[in-house]
Amino acid sequence: MKDLADTPFIPVRAELHREPLSILGTLRAARGNLLAIIPWNATRQPMVTGKTGLRWHMVMSPKALRRVLRDRVEDYPKSTVTHRILGPGIGESLFLAEGAHWRWQRRTAAPVFSHRNLADLAPVMQEAARASLARLERAAGPGGATADLYDEMVAVTFDIICNVTLAGGGQIDRAHVHDTINGYIRRVGRVSLLDIVGAPAWAPRPGALMGRRVVGSLHEVADRVVRERLAAPSDTPDLLGMLMDSADPDSGRRMNPQELRDNLLAFIVAGHETTALALAWALYLLGHDQAAQERARAEAMALEGDLPGPQDLDALPFTRAVVEETMRLYPPAAFLSRTARAEDRLCGRVITPGDTVMLPIYALHRHHMLWEEPDAFRPERFLGPRPERFSYLPFGDGPRICIGAGFAMMEAQIVLAALLRRFRFEADGPDPVPRLFITLRPEGGVKLRVRPI
């Protein structure tokens, strides 16, 4: 086995622009791949400022990010573009709500994601992993075959989130929901010229009307599920039931049907694709780095029992490091943005109300002042001391850190270890293209040779 510190694998990366972009150039870049609006020097400077109709700042300094995400979080709400894109789909759910409305929802939902409840949900993850193994065994046959692991990871994580959200998953048409989500992203999830020049959110954007029609059918499905559950509660614990039973510990307030609907959809949308992306990119990386794959496999093979479970997570340190390094190189939420509400100063520059403050997580995770060999795949960097806080933000940080981070990490480790116990993955086909709209997807899929062990 080669030393992982020697000649590390340099995986595919996005091309960042070196020359300033015009307004139209920014539009073309953003509509093709949002990563393309990140300048090359964003991986070498603490902050980059520019103007394309509206004034913007890209922030890569951990100290400044701490200020935005923790110290003055109320002064940096989710950007108007974020609300414009996601609001029609998930409303004022926990993901988008601000201020007091966000705080009471967070207090209400927090117990749902407690360590005890996560352990109770592990069997759902194991059963979905078992079904994924069976599908791959049929596809690979005894001699192995090429498969698109991105498609398979979307399938397994969608099974998990549907069964976790709605016990049994039978009350929801998964194919319809998944197709509707993708259709909405294609129509509404792209930046428009009006966004770039800072036009108000009420100004009509191309595709917005059609996008609302698409998401209307998704709302109908979720509304029906909530109505049926309110009329006939289930004895089987699931996320929707936990949200229905939970109340704000301070006020006693409970979520109304629309709030349940919006949060249900937010968890389904965010809870499957982000983990699917982390797993798909991890398999791409391991398919090109056989030494790392063998090291992770050795951990998985040493486990007892049929499938990995929550009791095994401490015995999978390298597997966890692979997942963390994957999310460093390909963070599912690779680009966040805020709209400044009050005057401030970041990295010595004045921030005025209305400025767009961008958090290019992709550039932060590949910053040459923060990471050694930032473009290299080196899982062992997560086996020692933790990275400087606010230099690694796959789940955000501060009070609005992703509420499902523990769930996602447990899910990713269980599924990845289960796959490595049964199959060997080898590079076979062109590299996927990292392309960002709302999430960082592998365009072209993750084509790997899958060989039974």
Secondary structure, DSSP 4 states (H G I P E B T S, - for coil): ---TTSS-B----PPPB-S---HHHHHHHHHH-GGGGSBGGGGTSSEEEEESSSEEEEE--HHHHHIIIIITGGGSPBPHHHHHHHHHHHTTSTTT--HHHHHHHHHHHGGGGSHHHHHHHHHHHHHHHHHHHHHHHHHHTTT-EEEEHHHHHHHHHHHHHHHHHSTTSTTS-HHHHHHHHHHHHHHHSS--HHHHTT--TTS--TTHHHHHHHHHHHHHHHHHHHHHHHHS--SS--HHHHHHH---TTT-----HHHHHHHHHHHHHHHHHHHHHHHHHHHHHHHH-HHHHHHHHHHHHTS-SSS--GGGGGG-HHHHHHHHHHHHHS-SS--EEEE--S-EEETTEEE-TT-EEEE-HHHHTT-TTT-SSTTSB-GGGGSSSPPPTTS--TT--GGGS-TTHHHHHHHHHHHHHHHHHHEEEEE-SPPPEEEESSSEEEET--EEEEEE-
